[in-house]
Amino acid sequence: MIDFNNFWFQSYKDGALMNAKELEDSYILQFRVVGLDKKDIQVNFDDDVLVVKSLNDRKKESDTSWLRHEFWQDTLNKRIIIPENADKDQTQAKVENGILTVEIKKKEKSQKAIEVL
């Protein structure tokens, strides 16, 4: 089992809130994306690093008549080192109720018998 407190955050700590868990056949990552449309979110891989970021800077669009305006200041920019057994080609992402869930399937273990000659 992976120690998420050490593995997932190696040199990539920032202010973005994230939940992570390991299941038997996949890794589940959740990010808080309240106020973002799915078109504003980019999820991709940069070699063995999962990159999750928001593309839209809503702060620029804000109404300047507010006395205090912190609601749109959160940005999402997270880089997570993925484990060696993660199958990048079998990754799915969805947004529901302000939560982005990314599921990264694990590679199947090779069960092939090696013929002894």
C-alpha positions in Angstrom: 0.0 0.0 0.0 1.2 3.5 -0.8 1.7 6.0 1.9 -0.2 9.0 0.4 1.2 11.3 3.0 4.7 10.8 1.6 4.3 9.5 -2.0 1.7 11.8 -3.5 3.0 15.0 -2.2 6.7 14.7 -3.1 7.9 18.3 -3.8 4.5 19.3 -5.2 2.7 20.8 -2.2 0.6 23.8 -2.9 -2.7 25.2 -1.7 -5.0 23.0 -3.8 -7.1 20.6 -1.7 -6.9 17.0 -2.6 -8.1 13.6 -1.3 -6.4 10.4 -2.4 -7.0 6.7 -1.8 -5.8 3.4 -3.2 -8.2 0.7 -4.2 -7.4 -2.8 -5.2 -7.5 -2.0 -8.9 -7.1 1.8 -9.1 -6.1 5.1 -7.4 -8.8 7.7 -6.8 -7.9 11.4 -6.5 -10.5 14.1 -5.7 -10.0 17.9 -6.0 -12.2 20.7 -4.9 -13.3 22.6 -8.0 -16.3 24.6 -6.7 -17.3 27.3 -9.1 -15.4 25.9 -12.1 -17.0 24.5 -15.2 -15.6 21.2 -16.5 -14.4 23.2 -19.6 -12.2 25.3 -17.3 -10.3 22.2 -15.9 -7.4 20.5 -17.6 -6.2 17.0 -16.6 -3.2 15.5 -18.4 0.1 13.7 -17.8 3.6 15.1 -18.1 5.7 11.9 -18.2 5.0 10.3 -14.8 3.3 13.4 -13.3 -0.4 14.0 -13.3 -1.1 17.7 -13.9 -4.5 19.1 -12.8 -5.1 22.8 -13.3 -7.8 25.4 -13.9 -7.6 27.3 -17.2 -9.9 30.2 -16.4 -8.9 33.0 -14.2 -12.2 34.2 -12.8 -10.5 36.9 -10.7 -10.1 39.0 -13.9 -13.9 38.7 -14.6 -15.0 39.8 -11.1 -17.2 42.8 -10.5 -15.1 45.6 -9.0 -17.9 47.0 -6.8 -17.3 44.3 -4.1 -15.9 45.6 -0.8 -14.1 42.3 -0.4 -13.8 39.6 -3.1 -12.1 36.4 -2.2 -14.5 33.9 -3.8 -12.7 33.4 -7.1 -9.2 33.7 -5.9 -8.7 29.9 -5.6 -6.8 28.4 -8.5 -6.1 24.8 -9.1 -2.6 23.9 -10.1 -1.5 20.5 -8.8 1.2 18.2 -10.0 1.2 14.7 -8.6 3.9 12.0 -9.1 2.0 8.8 -10.1 3.1 5.3 -9.0 4.9 3.0 -11.5 1.9 0.6 -11.7 -0.5 3.4 -12.8 -2.0 2.9 -16.2 -2.1 6.4 -17.7 -4.1 5.1 -20.7 -6.9 4.0 -18.4 -7.5 7.3 -16.6 -10.9 8.9 -16.3 -12.0 12.2 -14.9 -15.4 13.6 -14.0 -16.8 16.7 -12.2 -19.8 16.3 -10.0 -21.1 18.7 -7.2 -17.9 20.8 -7.2 -15.6 17.8 -6.9 -13.3 16.6 -9.7 -12.7 12.9 -9.4 -9.8 11.3 -11.3 -9.5 7.5 -11.4 -6.2 6.0 -12.5 -6.4 2.3 -13.1 -3.6 0.1 -12.1 -1.7 -2.0 -14.7 -2.6 -5.6 -14.5 0.1 -7.8 -13.1 1.7 -10.1 -15.6 0.5 -13.7 -15.1 2.4 -15.1 -18.0 4.4 -18.2 -17.1 8.0 -18.3 -18.3 8.9 -21.4 -20.2 12.0 -23.1 -18.8 14.3 -24.3 -21.7 
